[in-house]
Amino acid sequence: MKMEKYKRRILGYLKKLKELLKSDCYKFDYILKNKEKFDVEGVYIISKPENLIPIYAGKTDTKKISGRVYDHKTLSEGSDLKGMVKNKPNFSQNIEEYNIRFMEIKNDRKRMLFENFIISALNPELNKTGRSNSKKSEKVSTNSSNKEKVL
């Protein structure tokens, strides 16, 4: 019974992901000039200017889509596009060229779960794959086989 529930949930996420991938693409400046249309909570994907392959997936927390777009364009932090591409020569440094697609999702938990699904399914190049240097690992001997334990 539980497996059927999981299967329905995964298929639901897959359907939403297909909708997101087929949705309209917008450039950064268009979103910033038309903030009212993008003044929503949700998830978004960013793709390179030359193709529509997602390189980053994100969600809104305290800001709306337009606020996150502004941050991605102007901030040089590690979680903002400008900061992520600054040391990558194969990425355009002109942030305005990148494409954004988004889907409105009002519920915080649903946004978080869908963002995680997107990242797991698409493995966008600029999303972090885990916490580096935040946890130490050590080899632990268990029943004569070596396993890695995360502390």
Residue frames as qw, qx, qy, qz and C-alpha x, y, z in Angstrom:
[[0.000, 0.885, 0.466, 0.000, 0.00, 0.00, 0.00],
 [0.307, -0.798, 0.103, 0.508, 2.80, 2.45, 0.90],
 [0.445, -0.125, 0.579, 0.671, 4.65, 1.73, -2.35],
 [0.230, 0.644, 0.630, 0.367, 1.60, 2.77, -4.35],
 [0.166, -0.942, -0.212, 0.202, 1.46, 6.03, -2.42],
 [0.422, -0.574, 0.358, 0.603, 5.16, 6.70, -3.15],
 [0.420, 0.210, 0.674, 0.570, 4.68, 5.88, -6.80],
 [0.106, 0.844, 0.499, 0.163, 1.78, 8.37, -7.09],
 [0.287, -0.884, 0.011, 0.370, 3.84, 11.05, -5.34],
 [0.457, -0.332, 0.520, 0.641, 6.84, 10.53, -7.65],
 [0.328, 0.455, 0.674, 0.481, 4.63, 10.56, -10.74],
 [0.041, -0.933, -0.352, 0.065, 3.05, 13.80, -9.50],
 [0.346, -0.739, 0.243, 0.524, 6.47, 15.41, -9.11],
 [0.456, -0.011, 0.657, 0.601, 7.47, 14.16, -12.56],
 [0.226, 0.731, 0.590, 0.257, 4.34, 15.69, -14.09],
 [0.155, -0.955, -0.103, 0.233, 5.09, 19.04, -12.42],
 [0.465, -0.495, 0.439, 0.589, 8.71, 18.87, -13.58],
 [0.416, 0.326, 0.664, 0.529, 7.60, 18.33, -17.18],
 [0.058, 0.908, 0.408, 0.075, 5.28, 21.34, -16.87],
 [0.334, -0.838, 0.129, 0.412, 8.13, 23.46, -15.50],
 [0.495, -0.228, 0.574, 0.611, 10.48, 22.40, -18.29],
 [0.292, 0.503, 0.657, 0.480, 7.85, 23.29, -20.91],
 [0.078, -0.876, -0.370, 0.300, 6.96, 26.63, -19.33],
 [0.367, 0.895, 0.020, 0.253, 7.92, 30.01, -20.79],
 [0.697, -0.118, -0.127, 0.695, 11.52, 31.21, -20.47],
 [0.032, -0.989, -0.125, -0.078, 12.28, 34.71, -19.31],
 [0.554, 0.405, -0.279, 0.672, 15.44, 36.81, -19.23],
 [0.417, -0.349, -0.507, 0.669, 16.54, 38.45, -15.99],
 [0.022, -0.068, 0.003, 0.997, 15.84, 42.01, -17.13],
 [0.398, -0.331, -0.566, -0.641, 12.31, 41.13, -18.29],
 [0.551, -0.479, -0.665, 0.155, 11.49, 39.73, -14.85],
 [0.358, -0.325, -0.328, 0.811, 12.95, 42.76, -13.09],
 [0.099, -0.038, -0.220, -0.970, 11.02, 45.17, -15.33],
 [0.599, -0.276, -0.445, -0.606, 7.76, 43.25, -14.79],
 [0.030, 0.225, -0.818, 0.529, 8.06, 42.46, -11.07],
 [0.606, -0.029, 0.308, -0.733, 4.31, 42.31, -10.44],
 [0.847, 0.202, -0.355, -0.342, 3.96, 39.26, -12.71],
 [0.697, 0.210, -0.632, 0.266, 6.81, 37.53, -10.86],
 [0.223, -0.459, 0.488, -0.709, 5.88, 38.59, -7.35],
 [0.903, -0.181, -0.168, -0.352, 5.07, 34.99, -6.42],
 [0.494, -0.514, 0.696, -0.090, 6.56, 32.20, -4.32],
 [0.929, 0.310, -0.010, -0.199, 7.76, 29.12, -6.10],
 [0.737, -0.275, 0.472, 0.399, 10.56, 27.12, -7.64],
 [0.450, 0.837, -0.163, -0.267, 12.65, 28.07, -10.64],
 [0.842, -0.037, 0.329, 0.426, 15.33, 26.73, -12.95],
 [0.092, 0.864, -0.274, -0.413, 18.05, 28.71, -14.65],
 [0.866, 0.224, 0.346, 0.283, 19.60, 27.64, -17.95],
 [0.426, -0.308, 0.331, 0.784, 22.51, 28.88, -20.03],
 [0.321, 0.601, -0.054, -0.730, 21.84, 31.42, -22.78],
 [0.252, 0.384, -0.719, -0.522, 22.70, 29.00, -25.59],
 [0.409, -0.130, -0.874, -0.227, 20.37, 26.18, -24.54],
 [0.597, -0.487, -0.048, -0.636, 17.55, 25.28, -22.19],
 [0.744, -0.090, -0.623, 0.224, 19.43, 22.68, -20.15],
 [0.490, -0.846, -0.058, -0.203, 18.97, 23.58, -16.46],
 [0.538, 0.398, -0.504, 0.546, 22.19, 24.52, -14.68],
 [0.038, 0.086, -0.619, 0.780, 20.60, 25.59, -11.40],
 [0.419, -0.554, -0.634, -0.342, 17.35, 24.91, -9.53],
 [0.127, 0.070, -0.519, 0.842, 16.14, 27.00, -6.64],
 [0.253, -0.666, -0.693, -0.108, 13.15, 28.06, -4.58],
 [0.106, -0.665, 0.081, -0.735, 11.91, 31.15, -2.85],
 [0.453, -0.290, -0.703, 0.465, 12.13, 31.41, 0.93],
 [0.135, -0.613, -0.387, 0.675, 11.78, 34.94, 2.22],
 [0.117, 0.443, -0.275, -0.845, 11.68, 36.58, -1.23],
 [0.753, 0.495, 0.287, -0.325, 9.50, 36.20, -4.29],
 [0.813, 0.307, 0.322, 0.375, 10.74, 35.02, -7.71],
 [0.323, 0.878, 0.012, 0.352, 11.55, 38.62, -8.71],
 [0.409, -0.853, 0.313, -0.092, 13.61, 39.09, -5.51],
 [0.829, -0.234, 0.444, 0.247, 15.61, 35.93, -6.10],
 [0.676, 0.588, 0.229, 0.379, 16.25, 36.98, -9.72],
 [0.013, 0.958, -0.153, 0.241, 17.55, 40.33, -8.46],
 [0.636, -0.639, 0.431, 0.051, 19.87, 38.52, -6.02],
 [0.860, 0.117, 0.397, 0.299, 21.11, 36.12, -8.71],
 [0.509, 0.763, 0.130, 0.378, 21.91, 39.09, -10.96],
 [0.005, 0.903, -0.179, 0.391, 23.54, 41.40, -8.43],
 [0.632, -0.671, 0.371, -0.115, 25.03, 39.41, -5.54],
 [0.499, 0.554, -0.666, 0.018, 28.33, 37.57, -5.76],
 [0.602, -0.381, 0.600, -0.365, 27.45, 35.07, -3.03],
 [0.112, -0.220, 0.954, 0.172, 27.90, 31.33, -3.50],
 [0.327, 0.401, 0.841, -0.160, 24.14, 30.72, -3.75],
 [0.380, 0.782, 0.150, -0.472, 23.57, 33.41, -6.40],
 [0.825, 0.485, 0.221, 0.187, 24.25, 32.95, -10.11],
 [0.257, 0.913, -0.251, 0.195, 26.67, 35.86, -10.39],
 [0.409, -0.682, 0.592, -0.132, 28.79, 34.33, -7.64],
 [0.873, -0.018, 0.487, -0.013, 28.51, 30.78, -8.96],
 [0.780, 0.560, 0.184, 0.209, 29.74, 31.60, -12.48],
 [0.003, -0.970, 0.233, 0.075, 32.48, 34.14, -11.68],
 [0.295, -0.604, 0.720, 0.173, 35.27, 31.53, -11.65],
 [0.698, 0.211, 0.681, 0.062, 33.86, 29.36, -14.42],
 [0.032, -0.427, 0.449, 0.785, 35.27, 30.29, -17.84],
 [0.018, 0.183, 0.876, 0.446, 32.78, 28.07, -19.70],
 [0.020, -0.722, -0.669, 0.176, 29.87, 30.12, -18.30],
 [0.170, 0.681, 0.210, 0.681, 28.81, 33.53, -19.58],
 [0.301, -0.215, -0.465, 0.804, 29.52, 36.30, -17.10],
 [0.249, -0.126, -0.171, -0.945, 26.63, 38.32, -18.56],
 [0.179, 0.182, 0.864, -0.434, 23.89, 37.25, -16.16],
 [0.481, 0.405, 0.122, -0.768, 21.16, 38.97, -18.19],
 [0.418, 0.323, -0.695, -0.487, 21.64, 36.36, -20.94],
 [0.019, -0.010, 0.984, -0.175, 20.50, 33.41, -18.81],
 [0.497, -0.280, -0.526, -0.631, 17.00, 31.93, -19.04],
 [0.187, -0.057, 0.759, -0.622, 14.61, 31.39, -16.13],
 [0.519, -0.309, -0.630, -0.488, 11.50, 29.24, -15.92],
 [0.127, -0.159, 0.674, -0.710, 9.38, 29.14, -12.79],
 [0.448, -0.410, -0.736, -0.300, 6.35, 27.55, -11.21],
 [0.337, -0.502, 0.250, -0.756, 4.27, 29.13, -8.47],
 [0.648, -0.273, -0.705, 0.096, 4.03, 27.01, -5.32],
 [0.290, -0.752, 0.064, -0.588, 2.69, 28.77, -2.23],
 [0.858, -0.506, -0.002, -0.087, 3.31, 26.08, 0.40],
 [0.118, -0.809, 0.576, -0.024, 6.83, 26.17, 1.94],
 [0.645, -0.251, 0.722, -0.011, 7.12, 22.41, 2.41],
 [0.782, 0.493, 0.382, 0.003, 5.86, 21.64, -1.09],
 [0.346, 0.901, -0.263, -0.004, 8.38, 24.11, -2.55],
 [0.298, -0.660, 0.689, -0.023, 11.22, 22.48, -0.63],
 [0.741, 0.011, 0.672, -0.020, 10.20, 18.95, -1.64],
 [0.707, 0.674, 0.214, 0.006, 9.76, 19.88, -5.31],
 [0.146, 0.889, -0.433, -0.018, 13.11, 21.73, -5.40],
 [0.481, -0.451, 0.752, 0.001, 14.78, 18.62, -3.97],
 [0.788, 0.318, 0.527, -0.021, 13.06, 16.45, -6.59],
 [0.518, 0.852, -0.068, -0.035, 14.24, 18.75, -9.40],
 [0.070, -0.791, 0.608, -0.001, 17.82, 18.70, -8.16],
 [0.628, -0.209, 0.749, -0.031, 17.76, 14.91, -7.74],
 [0.756, 0.478, 0.447, -0.037, 16.21, 14.30, -11.15],
 [0.528, 0.842, -0.003, 0.111, 18.18, 16.82, -13.23],
 [0.763, -0.344, 0.043, 0.545, 21.42, 17.17, -11.27],
 [0.304, 0.937, 0.040, 0.166, 21.97, 20.79, -12.40],
 [0.716, 0.334, -0.264, 0.553, 25.65, 21.61, -12.71],
 [0.101, 0.535, -0.292, 0.786, 25.66, 24.59, -10.33],
 [0.720, -0.569, -0.052, -0.394, 23.61, 23.10, -7.51],
 [0.123, -0.558, 0.768, -0.291, 25.66, 21.92, -4.58],
 [0.718, -0.002, -0.657, -0.228, 25.61, 18.17, -4.25],
 [0.746, -0.452, -0.454, 0.182, 26.21, 18.07, -0.53],
 [0.316, -0.939, 0.121, -0.051, 27.81, 19.83, 2.33],
 [0.741, 0.381, -0.350, 0.429, 31.54, 20.00, 1.89],
 [0.333, 0.302, -0.528, 0.720, 33.70, 20.19, 5.00],
 [0.488, -0.468, 0.117, -0.727, 30.66, 20.34, 7.26],
 [0.911, -0.291, 0.177, -0.232, 30.78, 16.71, 8.31],
 [0.020, -0.589, 0.805, 0.072, 33.75, 14.48, 8.85],
 [0.945, 0.054, -0.170, -0.273, 33.70, 10.88, 7.77],
 [0.221, -0.576, 0.782, -0.093, 35.70, 8.03, 9.14],
 [0.617, 0.129, -0.742, -0.228, 36.14, 4.36, 8.35],
 [0.598, -0.336, 0.510, -0.519, 34.38, 2.07, 10.80],
 [0.244, 0.166, -0.944, -0.144, 34.82, -1.67, 10.92],
 [0.678, -0.030, 0.329, -0.657, 31.49, -3.48, 11.17],
 [0.908, 0.105, 0.376, -0.155, 31.18, -7.26, 10.88],
 [0.649, -0.222, 0.521, 0.507, 34.56, -7.47, 9.16],
 [0.449, 0.589, 0.435, 0.511, 33.51, -5.12, 6.34],
 [0.258, -0.224, -0.100, 0.934, 34.59, -1.51, 6.05],
 [0.074, 0.789, 0.564, 0.234, 31.79, 1.02, 5.91],
 [0.220, 0.295, -0.096, 0.925, 31.94, 4.77, 5.97],
 [0.266, -0.689, -0.625, 0.255, 30.26, 6.48, 8.89],
 [0.119, 0.630, 0.095, 0.761, 29.31, 10.15, 8.77],
 [0.378, -0.350, -0.578, 0.633, 29.77, 11.98, 12.06]]
